[in-house]
């Protein structure tokens, strides 16, 4: 019962995020910018603290936009007529998004400006050797892409957390398998990690949560992201 309740909670949360992505233009813009900024962070010599601040700033904007959307929906549910208090509630929630956005701009300026001004001095070799950073970014990109594709192509089948046009479990599993194989450069390790990824995909099919095509698409996304970030960008 507890396990089912936990899964349901995650499912409701993901449903909320994807619903906001589908209905709110500003949310889609913030989401796209988040993906771009996370990828760009690969080209900068950020410390762990700086990377944490960057991720927090991005998350704060998205969280504020989610709260803003929720408040707008509640106000519209209560009344469909103009009321000064309803307008004030929407204005205040929009103000929260504005403050979060300004904060992200300030953070972005402080983190990126000096490095952009000396573009020729980017420490690409250090970034390439930072497998931890590359792995972290690769997994974030895979998750963001998976959620974005679920929102874009959702057709009412299953739920956003369980089901959807792309298997998130498959994309993450195959991304991890690809990264491990690229780092280990060992045939046995590569075989074992991809075998585990295949088992993850097979479990989604056996559980009738995803079709073979949905698992296959997830695997392709995971593999491509891993290769692009480690071999092309890294």
N, C-alpha and C positions, 0 to 999 in steps of 0.2 A: 504493500500500500504506500509506504514511504517513497519507494523508488518510483512508482507510478506518479505520485504527487509531484516529485521533483522534476520528472520529465515533462509533466503537464505545465509546471511553472516556467520551465525553459521554453516550452512551445508557445505559451501565451506571450512571453517576452519577445521572442523572435517574430511572432505574428504582429505584435505592436510595431516593431521596428520596420518590418517590410510594408505594413499598411501605411505608415508614415512616408516611406520612400515612394510608394505608388501614388499617394494623394497630394503630397506637398512638394512643390517645385524647389523651395529653399532647402528642404531636407536632401533632395537629390543633388543639389549643387554642393552642399556641405560634404556629403558622402563622397562625391567625385573628388573634391579638393583634398579630402582626407587620404584617399588612395594615392593621389599625386604627391602629396607632401611626404607620406611614408616612403614611397619609392625614391624621392629626391634625397631623403635622409641618408641613402646609401652612399651618396657622393660627397658627404661631409664627415669630417672627423669629430663626430659628437661623442662626448663622454657619456657614461651611463646616466648621470644626473641630467644632462642636457636632453638626452633621448627621453627620459622619464617626463621631464617638463613638457616636451613637445607632444608626447602621447596624451598627457593629461589635458593640455590645451585643446587638442583635437576632440577628445572625449567630452570636455566641458561644453563645447559648442553643440555637439550632437545631442547631448543630454538636455541642454537648454531648449533646443529645437523640438525635442520629443515632448518636453513638458509644455511648451508653447502650443504644440498641436493638440495635446490632450486637453488643455484648458479651453482652447477654441471649440473643440468638439463638445465639451460639457456645456459651455455657454450656449452653443447652437441647439443642444438638446433641450435645455431649459426654456429657451424662448427663441422664436423666429422673428420677433419684432425688435425694433431699435430701442435700446435702453441705455442711458448714460453709464450705469454701473457695469452693464455687459461690455460696453466699449472700453471702459476703464480697465476691466479685467484682462481683455485682450491686449490693450496697450501696455499694461504692466508686464505681461508675459512676453510680449515682443521686446520690451526693454531689457528683459533678462537675456534674451538671445543676443541683443545688440552689445551688451556688456561682455558677454562671453566671446563674441566675435572680435571686439576691440582687444580683449585680452590675448586672443590668438594672434592677432596682427602684431601686437607688441612683442610677444614671445617669438614670432617668426622673424621680426626685424632684428631682435637681439641675437638670435641664433644664426640667421642666414646672412645678414648684411655684410659683416666683415669678411666672411668666407667668400661671398659672391664678388666682393671687390678685389679679391686676389684669386680669381678663378684658375689662373695658371698654376697655382700652388696647391691644388687639391691633392690630398694624400691618397691617391687611388691604390697604391700598393698596400698601404695599411688597411684600407677598406677590404681589399681582396683577401687579405690574410685574416680578417676578422670574421671567422666562420660563425661565431655566436650571433653577431649583428645580422649577418646575411640570413641565417636560419630564422631569426626572430621576424625580420621583415618579410621573408618569403611566406611564412605561415600567416602573418597578418594579411598580406596581399591575397593569399588563397581564400581565407575566410571572407574577406570583403568582396572578392569576386563572386564567390559562391552565393553569398546573401544577395548581392546585386542581381545575379542571374535568376535566382529564385523569385525575386520581386518582379523582374522584367517579364519572365515567361510563365509565371504562375497561372495555372488554368483551373484551379479549384480542386485539384486532385491531392488527397492527403493533407498534410499540414506543412507550414513553412519549416518547422524544426524537424519533423519526421516526414520525409517525402519531398516532393518538388521536382523540378526539371533536372536538377543536378544533385548528386549525392555529396553532401559536405564531408561525411566521414571518409568517403572514397578519395576525394580531392586532397584532404589533409594527410591521409595515410600514404598515398602515392607521392605526395610532395616530400614527406619525411623519408620515404624509401629512396627517392631520387637523391636527396641531400646526403643521406648516409652513404649511398653508393659512390657519389662523387667525392666525398671526403675520405672514405675508407680505401677506395681503389683496390678492392679485394673481391674476387669472384664469389667466394663462399658467402661473405657478408652481404653482397649485393643480392644474391639468390635468396638468402634467408629473409632479408628485409622486404623484398618484393613479394615473397611468398606470404608473409604476414599481411602486407597490403592487400593482396588478392583475397585472403581469408576475410579481411574486413569488408571488402566489396561483396564477397559471396554471402556474408551474413546479412547484408542489407537486402540482397535478392531473396534469400531463403526466408527472411522475415516478412517478405512481400511489402517492404517499405519503399523499395525502388525497383525499377525494371533494369534489365541488363544495360540498355542504352544509357539510362541515367547514371548508373555506376561507371560505365565506360567514359562518358563525358567528364565525370568527376575525376577519373584517373588521368585523362588527357590534360585537364586543367592543372592538376597537381604536378604532373611531370614537366609540363611546359614552364610553369612558374619556377620550379626548382632549377631547371636548366638555364632559363633566361637570367635569373638573378645570380646564379653561381658562375655561369660560363660566359654570358654576354655582358651583363652589367658588372659582375664581380671580376 
